[in-house]
């Protein structure tokens, strides 16, 4: 009996991967049954669906830390996502875990992030009844908002990893837990790089002990953390060495005090808060001016749910442009 390429890949996973890996052959069924691909495993299909989604493409115009930066080399939500994916795949490969599942979770973990970074998340969390959390919105994107309400019909393992990539209970797969750790490795190191580029901090401001343990360049720091994680992980228990872990915690504290909460990085934040609050108020009172698919959500789940989905999906540029169109008077050209 002939078997498909997908089945060969599935059997090869069972032969070669660690016993702690999530095997695509035994993945949890999707919410809607579908005919399996003859070439790709379920996790590979999930990865591809995320990459081809509209929400993924919009990440290129969403803030990571610095709002609407003019320089070409500052990270965006998309470049952050790609860096997380690369780091997480390296770890998964070294530990003989499922690289395809790891990649799918990493690529989808921030799909629900708002415009203007965590400032936008805080605005919606304060306005929307029940609160707003980007990791929950990321799952909503892949379950409800993509494909005109059909969602991407991803496997439970990918959705679980996306939902638990940052807070609360841990992902049920080791691959999901890898993304959770590598998300922090990625953002802390590239945010140092961007903060130095922006002049918010200087290299000499970074704690000396951190530099001594993990290195003084972005690549050396990432390499030190990844190497420590791989070499100290036991079975399905992810861990770094004690010295690298302490340095990791130390730099997080430093970055929150010196970058994430500093006046320079947050100098334009009040303006973005104002923009999103007024957009939310306007569309809550004029929901029929929303796109048709969002109007359908308003009818099915309530106006505020639809407005929240619409604003959360906006890019920085689109939110600013829409605010100008709605609230800033256009110059009167008149007649000659």
Buried (B, 14 or more C-beta within 10 A) or exposed (E): EEEEEBBEBBEEBEEEBEEBBBBBBEBBEBEEEEEEBEEBBBBBBBBBBBBEBEBBEBBEBBBBBBBBBEEEEBBBBBBBBBBBBBBBBBBBEBBBBBBBBBBBBBBBBBBBBBBBBBBBBBBBBEBBEEEBBBBBBBBBBBBBBBEEEEBBBBBBBBBBBBBBBBEEEBBBBBBBBBBBBBBBBBBBBBBBBBBBBBEBBEEEEBEEEBBEBBBEBBEEBBBBBBBBBBEBBEEBEBBBBEEBBBBBEBBBEBBEEBBBEBEBBBEBBEBBBEBBBEBBEBBBEEBEEBEEEBBBBBEEEEBBBBBBBBBBBBBBEBBBEBBEEEEEEEEEEEEE
